Amino acid sequence: MIMEALLSSTTTTTLRASLTPSSTKPPLSLSTFTTTTHKLSKSNKNIRLRVSGATSPKPATETAVDTFTVPSEMKGWVYDEYGGVDVLKYSSNVTVPSVNDDQVLVKVVAAALNPVDFKRRLGKFQATDSALPTVPGYDVAGVVVKVGKQVKGLKLGDEVYGDISEKALDGPKQSGSLAEYTAVEEKLLALKPKKLDFVQAASLPLAIETAYEGLERAGFSEGKSILILNGAGGVGSLTIQLAKKVFGASKVAATASTSKLELLKSLGADLAIDYTKEDFEQLPDKYDVVFDAIGQGEKAVKVVKEGGSVVVLTGAVSPPGFRFVVTSTGSTLTKLNPYLESGKVKAVIDPNSPFPIDRVKEAFSYLETGRATGKVVVYPVSEEYILEKLAQ
């Protein structure tokens, strides 16, 4: 049911905590995480609104698509120059992207932030970036409201999730997910698992696809051992779970700070290493694969077995390490959906999430501190859609 997906979060690993980290904060684990329900004010529950991004009078160029009405303009975050968070502007007259034959238009309910978002905004990928102005955002969860002529597997009303840009650094979409609508190729999306709400679903695509592709590229398989650096991060927390519960690892070790060690164990790590007290390269164990999600490639190669692999997502690369940029594909998400439906693999969402759409600058500032646990999510992006469903 759509309403169950909107208002339920029975499998989210989310802990409420202060925005300012505290040295006295108790350790994080799945058992200490509280279930959270993402609700709007009761005073709004009887409001019935059409699916439209604007609260201003109806635009003259709106086009009706069966039961959905798509405006010509929408609300969204935009930047027209590279720089820090201050270049981000919230606008109510962003053009709704056109839909190609192989695409669908998604009404965005939730979106997630990734390090690639702020690195792109800082201009680190200008040579291969799409043209400015840019609506940022890769991860999306929402509802299909328009379908291109060549689309075969998705229909109006489908609840979907995905990473909207096939290549994160090579011509990523100019109109991203931090707006009320985004246009996405059908092949990049998957149906949202029914037991996940939109916040959970939005947190997953780029991170879980990166984790899965990295493990595949490294030749990881049942019975092998792995060390994951930054195991409490967005990619690392999912790599632990995939390695253990999907690939069948014989041993999973991961690094994190003191307060996050219990979280690593609850996700499936056999050994949780406190990087504030121990240097992992000084420990006696060697691993078939080292997955470096933090930028310590030169250290990572010291603890890999002969013939093993080192996956490096950022920073310097030394042999036998290799770096890759994930190729987004909805087929990977579809393949992993049963593990998400069963709860074997869980979304890990930062305690301070979700951030409402008007606090995107704050969300980015927090992400850029490097202290986030799991993923930082923005929700609700399209409040009108949620209000309409509540009214129904």
C-alpha positions as CSV (number, residue, x, y, z in Angstrom):
1,M,0.0,0.0,0.0
2,I,1.2,3.5,-0.8
3,M,0.2,4.8,2.6
4,E,2.1,2.1,4.4
5,A,5.1,3.0,2.4
6,L,4.7,6.7,3.1
7,L,4.1,6.4,6.9
8,S,5.9,3.2,7.9
9,S,9.6,2.7,8.6
10,T,9.8,-0.7,10.3
11,T,13.1,-1.6,8.8
12,T,15.0,1.7,8.9
13,T,18.0,1.8,11.1
14,T,17.7,5.4,12.5
15,L,18.8,6.9,15.8
16,R,17.7,10.3,17.0
17,A,20.7,12.3,18.2
18,S,22.0,15.8,18.5
19,L,23.5,17.5,15.4
20,T,26.6,18.2,17.5
21,P,28.6,15.0,18.2
22,S,29.2,14.3,21.8
23,S,32.0,12.3,23.3
24,T,29.6,10.8,25.9
25,K,27.1,9.6,23.3
26,P,26.4,5.8,23.7
27,P,27.6,3.4,21.1
28,L,25.4,2.9,18.0
29,S,23.9,-0.4,17.1
30,L,20.9,-1.7,15.4
31,S,19.4,-2.7,18.7
32,T,19.6,0.9,20.0
33,F,18.1,2.4,16.8
34,T,14.5,3.6,17.1
35,T,11.8,3.1,14.5
36,T,10.7,6.4,13.1
37,T,7.5,7.4,11.4
38,H,7.7,10.2,8.9
39,K,4.4,12.1,9.4
40,L,3.0,15.4,8.5
41,S,1.0,17.6,10.9
42,K,-2.5,16.2,11.7
43,S,-3.9,19.6,10.7
44,N,-3.0,18.9,7.1
45,K,-4.5,15.4,6.9
46,N,-7.8,16.6,5.2
47,I,-6.1,18.8,2.6
48,R,-6.6,17.5,-0.9
49,L,-4.1,18.7,-3.4
50,R,-3.4,17.8,-7.0
51,V,0.1,16.5,-7.9
52,S,1.8,19.9,-8.6
53,G,5.0,21.4,-7.5
54,A,3.7,25.0,-7.3
55,T,1.5,26.6,-4.6
56,S,1.0,29.6,-6.8
57,P,-1.9,29.7,-9.4
58,K,-2.0,26.9,-11.9
59,P,0.5,27.5,-14.7
60,A,-1.0,28.0,-18.1
61,T,1.1,25.2,-19.7
62,E,0.2,22.4,-17.4
63,T,-0.3,19.0,-19.1
64,A,-2.7,16.4,-17.6
65,V,-1.4,12.8,-17.7
66,D,-4.2,10.5,-16.7
67,T,-4.7,11.1,-13.0
68,F,-1.5,13.1,-12.6
69,T,-1.0,16.8,-13.4
70,V,2.5,17.9,-14.3
71,P,3.3,21.6,-14.1
72,S,5.7,23.4,-16.4
73,E,7.7,24.7,-13.4
74,M,8.7,23.2,-10.0
75,K,10.4,24.0,-6.8
76,G,14.0,22.9,-6.4
77,W,17.6,23.6,-5.4
78,V,19.8,25.1,-8.1
79,Y,23.3,26.5,-8.4
80,D,24.6,28.4,-11.4
81,E,28.2,28.7,-10.3
82,Y,30.6,26.3,-8.5
83,G,31.4,26.8,-4.9
84,G,30.4,26.1,-1.3
85,V,26.9,25.6,0.1
86,D,26.1,29.3,-0.3
87,V,25.9,28.9,-4.1
88,L,22.8,26.8,-3.6
89,K,19.5,28.6,-4.1
90,Y,16.0,27.4,-3.6
91,S,13.8,28.4,-6.5
92,S,10.0,28.0,-7.2
93,N,10.4,28.5,-11.0
94,V,12.7,25.7,-12.0
95,T,11.7,24.1,-15.4
96,V,10.3,20.6,-15.1
97,P,12.6,18.4,-17.2
98,S,11.3,17.0,-20.5
99,V,10.9,13.3,-20.8
100,N,12.7,11.3,-23.5
101,D,11.2,8.2,-25.1
102,D,13.2,5.9,-22.8
103,Q,12.6,7.9,-19.6
104,V,9.9,8.4,-17.0
105,L,9.1,11.5,-15.0
106,V,9.4,10.9,-11.3
107,K,7.6,12.9,-8.7
108,V,10.3,13.0,-6.0
109,V,9.2,12.1,-2.5
110,A,12.7,11.6,-1.0
111,A,16.3,12.1,-2.1
112,A,19.7,11.4,-0.5
113,L,23.0,13.2,-0.5
114,N,26.3,11.7,-1.5
115,P,29.9,13.0,-1.3
116,V,29.9,13.2,-5.1
117,D,27.1,15.8,-4.9
118,F,29.3,18.3,-3.0
119,K,32.4,17.5,-4.9
120,R,30.6,18.2,-8.1
121,R,29.2,21.5,-6.7
122,L,32.8,22.5,-5.7
123,G,33.8,22.1,-9.4
124,K,36.0,19.1,-9.1
125,F,34.5,17.4,-12.2
126,Q,34.0,20.5,-14.4
127,A,35.7,18.9,-17.4
128,T,33.0,16.2,-17.6
129,D,30.1,17.9,-15.9
130,S,26.9,18.8,-17.5
131,A,26.2,22.5,-18.2
132,L,25.2,24.9,-15.4
133,P,22.7,25.7,-13.9
134,T,22.5,22.4,-12.0
135,V,19.8,20.9,-9.9
136,P,21.9,18.6,-7.7
137,G,21.1,15.1,-6.5
138,Y,21.6,11.5,-7.7
139,D,19.5,9.3,-5.3
140,V,15.8,9.4,-5.7
141,A,12.6,7.6,-4.5
142,G,9.3,8.7,-5.8
143,V,6.3,8.0,-8.0
144,V,6.1,7.7,-11.8
145,V,3.9,10.5,-13.2
146,K,4.7,10.4,-16.9
147,V,6.0,7.6,-19.2
148,G,8.1,7.8,-22.4
149,K,6.9,6.0,-25.5
150,Q,9.6,3.3,-25.4
151,V,9.1,2.5,-21.7
152,K,7.9,-1.1,-21.2
153,G,8.4,-2.1,-17.6
154,L,7.1,0.9,-15.6
155,K,3.7,2.6,-15.5
156,L,2.0,5.6,-14.0
157,G,1.8,5.4,-10.2
158,D,4.7,3.0,-9.8
159,E,6.8,3.6,-6.7
160,V,10.4,3.6,-7.8
161,Y,13.9,4.3,-6.6
162,G,17.3,4.6,-8.3
163,D,20.5,6.6,-9.0
164,I,19.3,9.0,-11.8
165,S,22.7,9.4,-13.5
166,E,24.3,6.3,-15.2
167,K,27.8,7.7,-14.7
168,A,28.3,9.9,-11.7
169,L,31.2,11.9,-13.2
170,D,30.6,11.7,-16.9
171,G,27.8,14.0,-17.9
172,P,25.6,13.6,-14.9
173,K,22.0,14.9,-15.2
174,Q,21.6,18.7,-15.2
175,S,18.2,18.3,-13.5
176,G,18.8,16.1,-10.4
177,S,16.7,14.8,-7.5
178,L,16.7,17.8,-5.2
179,A,13.6,19.1,-6.9
180,E,9.9,18.1,-7.2
181,Y,10.4,16.2,-10.4
182,T,13.3,14.5,-12.2
183,A,13.4,12.6,-15.5
184,V,15.2,9.2,-15.4
185,E,15.9,6.4,-17.9
186,E,13.8,3.4,-17.2
187,K,16.9,1.2,-17.0
188,L,18.2,3.1,-14.1
189,L,15.2,2.5,-11.8
190,A,13.7,-0.4,-9.9
191,L,10.4,-0.8,-8.2
192,K,10.7,0.3,-4.6
193,P,10.6,-2.7,-2.2
194,K,7.2,-2.7,-0.6
195,K,8.5,-3.0,3.0
196,L,10.7,0.1,2.6
197,D,9.4,3.6,2.9
198,F,10.6,6.4,0.6
199,V,13.2,7.6,3.1
200,Q,14.8,4.2,3.3
201,A,14.6,3.6,-0.5
202,A,16.2,7.0,-1.3
203,S,19.1,6.3,1.0
204,L,20.2,3.2,-1.0
205,P,20.8,3.5,-4.8
206,L,24.3,5.0,-5.3
207,A,25.8,3.5,-2.1
208,I,24.5,0.0,-2.5
209,E,25.3,-0.1,-6.3
210,T,28.8,1.1,-5.5
211,A,29.2,-1.5,-2.8
212,Y,27.9,-4.3,-5.0
213,E,29.9,-3.4,-8.1
214,G,33.1,-3.0,-6.0
215,L,32.7,-6.4,-4.6
216,E,32.1,-7.9,-8.0
217,R,35.0,-6.1,-9.6
218,A,37.3,-7.4,-6.8
219,G,36.2,-11.0,-7.5
220,F,34.7,-11.3,-4.0
221,S,32.9,-14.6,-3.4
222,E,31.8,-17.0,-0.7
223,G,34.4,-18.0,1.8
224,K,36.7,-15.0,1.3
225,S,37.7,-12.4,3.9
226,I,37.3,-8.6,3.6
227,L,38.4,-5.5,5.5
228,I,36.2,-2.4,4.9
229,L,37.6,1.0,5.8
230,N,35.0,3.5,7.0
231,G,32.4,0.8,7.8
232,A,29.9,3.2,9.3
233,G,29.7,5.4,6.2
234,G,27.0,5.2,3.5
235,V,28.9,2.7,1.2
236,G,30.8,1.0,4.0
237,S,27.7,0.1,6.0
238,L,26.2,-1.6,3.0
239,T,29.4,-3.3,2.0
240,I,29.5,-5.0,5.3
241,Q,26.0,-6.3,4.8
242,L,26.4,-7.4,1.2
243,A,29.8,-9.1,1.9
244,K,28.3,-11.1,4.8
245,K,24.7,-11.8,3.8
246,V,24.8,-11.8,0.0
247,F,28.3,-12.8,-1.0
248,G,28.9,-15.2,1.9
249,A,32.1,-13.8,3.4
250,S,34.0,-16.0,5.8
251,K,35.2,-13.0,7.8
252,V,34.3,-9.3,7.7
253,A,36.4,-6.7,9.5
254,A,35.6,-3.0,9.4
255,T,37.0,0.3,10.8
256,A,35.1,3.1,12.6
257,S,35.3,5.4,15.6
258,T,34.7,4.2,19.1
259,S,31.0,5.0,19.3
260,K,30.2,3.2,16.1
261,L,31.8,-0.2,16.8
262,E,28.6,-1.8,18.0
263,L,26.8,-0.7,14.8
264,L,29.5,-2.4,12.7
265,K,28.9,-5.7,14.6
266,S,25.1,-5.4,14.3
267,L,25.5,-5.0,10.6
268,G,27.5,-8.3,10.4
269,A,31.1,-7.4,11.0
270,D,33.1,-10.1,12.8
271,L,35.8,-7.7,13.8
272,A,35.2,-4.0,14.5
273,I,38.4,-2.0,14.6
274,D,38.6,1.3,16.4
275,Y,40.7,3.5,14.2
276,T,41.2,6.0,17.0
277,K,43.0,3.4,19.0
278,E,44.5,0.9,16.5
279,D,46.3,1.1,13.2
280,F,44.7,-1.6,11.1
281,E,47.9,-2.0,9.1
282,Q,49.7,-3.0,12.3
283,L,47.4,-5.9,13.0
284,P,48.5,-9.4,12.0
285,D,45.5,-10.3,9.8
286,K,45.5,-10.2,6.0
287,Y,42.5,-10.2,3.8
288,D,41.4,-11.4,0.4
289,V,39.9,-8.0,-0.4
290,V,40.3,-4.6,1.2
291,F,37.5,-2.1,0.4
292,D,38.7,1.4,1.0
293,A,35.8,3.8,1.3
294,I,37.7,6.6,3.0
295,G,40.9,7.3,1.0
296,Q,43.6,5.2,2.7
297,G,44.8,3.2,-0.3
298,E,48.5,3.3,0.6
299,K,47.7,1.7,3.9
300,A,45.1,-0.7,2.5
301,V,47.6,-2.5,0.2
302,K,49.7,-3.5,3.3
303,V,47.0,-5.8,4.7
304,V,45.8,-7.5,1.5
305,K,46.8,-11.1,0.8
306,E,49.1,-12.0,-2.1
307,G,46.8,-12.2,-5.1
308,G,44.1,-10.2,-3.4
309,S,42.4,-7.0,-4.5
310,V,42.1,-3.5,-3.0
311,V,39.0,-1.5,-4.0
312,V,39.7,2.3,-3.7
313,L,36.8,4.8,-4.0
314,T,38.8,8.0,-3.4
315,G,42.4,9.1,-2.8
316,A,45.7,7.6,-4.0
317,V,45.9,4.2,-5.5
318,S,48.8,1.8,-5.2
319,P,49.1,-1.7,-6.8
320,P,47.2,-4.0,-6.4
321,G,44.6,-1.4,-5.8
322,F,42.1,-0.1,-8.4
323,R,39.7,2.7,-8.5
324,F,36.3,2.7,-10.3
325,V,33.2,4.8,-10.7
326,V,30.0,3.0,-10.4
327,T,27.7,2.4,-13.4
328,S,24.2,3.0,-12.2
329,T,21.7,0.3,-13.2
330,G,18.2,-0.6,-12.0
331,S,19.0,-4.3,-12.5
332,T,21.3,-4.3,-9.6
333,L,18.6,-2.8,-7.3
334,T,16.1,-5.4,-8.6
335,K,18.6,-8.2,-7.9
336,L,19.0,-6.9,-4.3
337,N,15.3,-6.2,-3.6
338,P,14.6,-9.6,-2.1
339,Y,17.4,-9.0,0.5
340,L,15.9,-5.6,1.3
341,E,12.3,-6.9,1.5
342,S,13.4,-9.7,3.9
343,G,15.4,-7.3,6.1
344,K,18.7,-9.2,5.6
345,V,20.1,-6.0,4.2
346,K,19.0,-2.8,5.9
347,A,19.1,0.9,5.0
348,V,21.4,2.8,7.5
349,I,20.2,6.4,7.8
350,D,22.1,9.1,9.8
351,P,20.5,9.9,13.1
352,N,20.0,13.5,12.1
353,S,18.0,12.6,9.0
354,P,15.7,13.2,7.3
355,F,16.3,16.9,6.6
356,P,13.3,18.7,5.1
357,I,13.7,20.2,1.7
358,D,14.2,23.8,3.0
359,R,17.2,22.6,5.1
360,V,19.3,21.2,2.2
361,K,22.1,23.7,2.9
362,E,22.3,22.4,6.5
363,A,22.2,18.8,5.3
364,F,25.1,19.4,2.9
365,S,27.1,21.2,5.6
366,Y,26.6,18.3,7.9
367,L,27.6,15.7,5.2
368,E,30.7,17.6,4.5
369,T,32.0,17.3,8.1
370,G,32.6,13.6,7.4
371,R,30.8,12.6,10.6
372,A,27.6,11.2,9.1
373,T,26.6,7.6,9.9
374,G,25.1,5.8,6.9
375,K,23.2,8.1,4.6
376,V,21.9,11.7,4.8
377,V,18.3,11.9,3.4
378,V,16.1,14.8,2.4
379,Y,12.4,14.3,3.0
380,P,9.7,15.4,2.1
381,V,10.7,16.8,-1.2
382,S,7.2,16.8,-2.7
383,E,4.9,17.5,0.3
384,E,1.9,18.0,-1.9
385,Y,2.0,14.4,-3.0
386,I,2.0,13.2,0.6
387,L,-0.8,15.5,1.5
388,E,-2.9,14.2,-1.4
389,K,-2.4,10.6,-0.3
390,L,-3.3,11.4,3.3
391,A,-6.5,13.1,2.0
392,Q,-7.4,9.9,0.1
